[in-house]
Every structure is written in structure tokens, then in C-alpha cells.
Amino acid sequence: MPENVNLVPVTSYLNWDEYFMLQAMMASFKSKDPNTKVGCVFVDDNNHQLSMGYNGQISGIDESKIPWGNIKTVPLDQQKYAYVVHSEANAILHAKAPLGNSRCYVTLFPCHECAKMLATVKIKEIVFLSDKYNGTVENSIAKKIFEMSDIKYRELKIRPDLISDMATYFQFMT
């Protein structure tokens, strides 16, 4: 029998960016927000997950008493925006280790409020899936904060074959 019979070349179907963005996407599924579900994952230089989060209501409160609507013409206390904690903030709040010099994989480009937090904890890079609010004042402020803080940001395009392969996999598994 040949000595190297079990030495088979192996590769991963996913690169690290895809792997962590899929984790962020899975985290977003925990959100109860009927309009915008956002998830994020923080990762260190060794590709180890440090923390994750999703947009949701304040921990420990009765969510049935809080509005989930997004109609901005009603008073703020009747809008979800007064109560929802963003995915990045949740991940920062629940991190068990320092997030400095980490990468943040997030399904939606961070708002300017989250940008302030991300810059404060000194992350090094944002990898995002969607920049839905590109061109708004808030989006421009977030990008300015990242540029002034020397935080890189880049969009990740998910391969169409990855999405179709996942759909096939889930159909097969269920």
C-alpha cells in the first residue's frame, strides 16, 4: 500500500470573508425587526470570532410593550428607533474580549452612531454586505468617522453560486 494513501488535497468552499458574513447573516435572523434585520460578527487577526450581535430591543424589557413600527411622522416614543439597539452596539456590549484591531462583518453599513462606537473601540476594518443608505447625511458622517479613525471599509459581494448552493443544501437537509 502506498505510504501517502490518505493524503488528499483539501480546500474550503468558503473564504474567510464569506464565512464570517454568513455568520453575520445568520445573526440577523434573530432580529424581530419586521423591516430591517441586521447582524454582525467581530473577528480577530487569527480569524477567531470575538463577538456577534443583531438589532433588537433592550435586553430584559417586555418587547410586546414596545413599538416595532418605523413611521417617522408619529412621536419618537411610538417608533422603534427609540428602543432598538443596533447589531454593532449589541456585539460591543456583549464582547468578552477587547475588540481593538478586529474586523467587523456586518450585513448593513453602520450608521453614524455605531460608527462612533466602532471607532472608539478601535476596530481596524468594516466588511459590509449592503450600503442601503449610501449618500445620506448619516452615511456620509459614518464614512467620515471611519476615514478620520483610519478604519478601512469595503463591500463584500456574495457569490451567486454560494447562495444557490446554500438553498440547495437547506432543501436537501429539510
N, C-alpha and C positions, 0 to 999 in steps of 0.2 A: 504494500500500500504506500502511495506517495506520502512524504513527510508533511506537505502543506495542503492536505486534502480539505481541511476546514478553513483555510484562509481565503475568504471570499471578500472581494472589494465591496464596501458598503458606502452609501451616501444617504443623506437625509433628503426627503422630499421637500422640506421647508427650509428656507434660510432663517436666520435669527430674527430678522425684521418681520417676516411673515408669521413666525411662531408667536412672537410677543404681541403682534397686532391681533392675531386670532384670540389670544388670551384677553386682550382689552375688549374685543368684540363680545366674547362670552361674558365678561363682567357687565357689559352694558345690558345684557338680557335680564339682569337682576333689577334694573330700574323699573319703577312703576309709572314713570312719566309717560302719559299717553301720546306725547308729541315728539319728544327728543330723548332718546336713550343714549347715554354716553358712558363709556368705560375707559379706564386707563390702567397701565401697569408701569411700575418703576423697576429698572433693571440696572445692575452694576456692571463694571467692566468685564467681569467673568461670566456674563450672561446668566446671572442668578437673579431671580425675582426678589425685590425688596418689599414691595407693597403693591396693592391694587385697590381700585375703588370704582364706584359708579355713582351717578347722580341720583340722589334720593332725599327723603325728608330727614329732619333732625332725628337722630337716634333717640329712642325711648319715648317719643310722643305718640299719641293716638292719631295715626295718619288719616283716619276717617273724618277727623275734625278740621283737616287742612285742605284748602282748595288745590286742585291739580290743573285748573284752567289757566289759559295764557292770554285772556282778553285784557289788553292793556288799558282799556277805557274805564275799567272798574277800579275802585280804590286798591292800592297796593296790598292791603291786608286781605283782599279777596283774590289774589293772584298767587300762583305757585312760586313766582320769583322771590317772594318774601320769605319763603320757607325751605326751598330746595338747596341742598348742599351739593356743589359740583363734584364730579368724579375725582378731579385732581385734589381738591380740598379734602375729600374723604380719604384718599390714599395717603396724603401727607399726615393727616390726623391719626391714622391707624398704623403708620410705619413703625416697625420695631427696631429699625436701624437708621443711622443718618442717611439722607438721600443725596448728599453732596456728591457732585461729579457723576451722577447717574443719568440714564436716558429715561424719558417718559414717552411711552407709547400710548396715544390717546385717539379715540375714534373721531373726535371733533376738535378742531384747532381751539386752544384755550382762549377764554375771554380775558379781558384786561385785569379783572380781579384775580383770576387764577394765575395770570402771568406774573403778578406781583409776588404771589406766594412761591411760585416756581423759581423766580429769580432770587428770592430771599433764602431758599434752602439750597441754592447754588447748583441746580442741575446743569448738565452740560449740553443736552440735546433734547429736542421735541421731535418725535416722529408721529405724524398725524395722518388720518385717513381722509377727512373731509375738511375743507375750509369754507363751509356753508356761508359764513358771514364776511367773507373777503370783501374789502372795500368799505366796510362800515367804520365809523369813527372808533368804536370799541376795538375792532380788529386791528386797526392801524396803531392804536395805543399799545396793544399787546405785542405787536411786532416791534414797535419802538423799544419797549421794555426789554425784549429779548436781545435786540441788537445792542442796546446800551450795556446789557449784562453779559455780552459775549456768549449768548446761548444760541446754538445753531438750531434751525428748524427745517424740516423737509417733509414733503408729502410722500406717502407710500401708496403706490398703485398695486392693488391686489390682482394677481394674475387671474384672468377669466377662467382658465382651466382649473385653477385651485378651487374656485367657487363651485364649478360644476362637479369636480371630483368630490368635494365635501357633500354636496347634495346627494350624489350617488351613494356615497358611504353611509349617510344618515338613512337613506331609503332602505339600503341593504340591512342596516342594523336594527331597523324597527319593524 
